[in-house]
Amino acid sequence: MSKLIYKFELKVLDVIEVTIPIGAKILSLQVQNNIPCLWALVDEGVRSEVRTFKTFGTGQYIFDKEISCKKYIGTYQLQKGLVFHLFEV
């Protein structure tokens, strides 16, 4: 089975649902053209699933129950100086 790297553009929302091939491995979170993007290593021809992510801004209160069930993905900055931190549920 062949592997590919796919890019997924994200919206800047508190909760984001992204359709990603099953088993995809997230490689990077960066901003491209002022749009936050995930790059993931995926298997070609695999069915997709919906994965859920949560965004927190710097200085935003985070309760223990919100963060304990999440995996840190990365931090990104937008042009207006806003800094966000992305976690997968």
RAZIVEN-V701170 format. One record per run of one state. SS is the DSSP state (~ for helix, > for strand, _ for the rest). FROM is the first residue (numbers start at 1). TO is the last residue. Records with the same first field share a line. If there is no record, write none. Layout:
SS=FROM-TO + FROM-TO
//
This chain:
_=1-2 + 10-14 + 22-24 + 33-34 + 44-47 + 58-63 + 68-70 + 78-82 + 89-89
>=3-9 + 15-21 + 25-32 + 35-43 + 48-57 + 71-77 + 83-88
~=64-67
//
